[in-house]
Amino acid sequence: MKLDRINEEIVRTKEKISGLQSQLKELERKKAEAENTQIIAAVRSAELSHGELLAFIRAYRAQDVPAETLLAGYLHEQEETEDDEA
């Protein structure tokens, strides 16, 4: 009888774990989707051409510099170029 209660508790615990694993998987999917949306928004806001984006990514990979630093420098250069052209 005590063994039956333990087995029932094991079954309930496994069901809870299964439900939590499903919930975790869904949360990880939502997180990845939100990260992708954020990345797309950041790239679009930089208004880089296809070639400029590729050059930026290559420069990022070639240097041990955070992407934010490279992007900030690039955007600053773009602003200066636009100011010179005006």
C-alpha positions in Angstrom: 0.0 0.0 0.0 2.8 2.4 0.8 4.5 1.3 -2.4 1.3 2.1 -4.4 1.3 5.7 -3.1 5.0 6.1 -3.9 4.4 4.8 -7.5 1.4 7.2 -7.9 3.6 10.0 -6.7 6.3 9.0 -9.2 3.7 9.0 -12.0 2.4 12.5 -11.0 5.9 13.9 -10.7 6.8 12.6 -14.2 3.7 14.2 -15.6 4.6 17.5 -14.0 8.1 17.2 -15.4 6.8 16.5 -18.8 4.5 19.5 -18.7 7.3 21.8 -17.5 9.6 20.5 -20.2 7.0 21.4 -22.8 6.6 24.8 -21.2 10.3 25.3 -21.2 10.6 24.4 -24.9 7.8 26.9 -25.8 9.5 29.6 -23.8 12.8 29.0 -25.5 11.1 29.1 -28.9 9.5 32.5 -28.0 12.8 33.8 -26.7 14.6 32.9 -30.0 11.7 34.5 -32.0 12.0 37.7 -29.9 15.8 37.7 -30.3 15.4 37.3 -34.1 12.9 40.1 -34.2 15.2 42.3 -32.2 18.2 41.5 -34.5 16.1 42.3 -37.7 15.0 45.6 -36.2 18.5 46.6 -35.3 19.8 45.7 -38.8 17.0 47.6 -40.5 17.5 50.6 -38.3 21.1 50.8 -39.3 19.9 51.1 -42.9 22.9 49.1 -44.3 23.0 47.8 -47.8 23.5 44.1 -48.3 27.2 44.7 -49.1 27.7 47.0 -46.1 26.0 44.4 -43.8 28.3 41.7 -45.1 31.4 43.9 -44.6 30.2 44.7 -41.0 29.8 41.1 -40.2 33.2 40.2 -41.6 34.8 43.1 -39.7 33.1 41.9 -36.5 34.4 38.3 -37.0 37.9 39.5 -37.8 38.2 41.7 -34.7 37.8 41.1 -31.0 35.5 44.0 -30.6 31.9 44.0 -29.5 29.4 44.4 -32.3 27.9 47.4 -30.6 31.3 49.2 -30.8 31.7 48.4 -34.5 28.2 49.5 -35.3 28.4 52.7 -33.3 31.7 53.6 -35.1 30.1 52.7 -38.5 27.0 54.8 -37.8 29.2 57.7 -36.6 31.2 57.5 -39.9 27.9 57.5 -41.9 26.7 60.6 -40.1 30.0 62.4 -40.8 29.8 61.4 -44.4 26.2 62.7 -44.7 27.2 65.9 -42.9 30.1 66.4 -45.4 27.8 65.8 -48.3 25.2 68.3 -47.1 
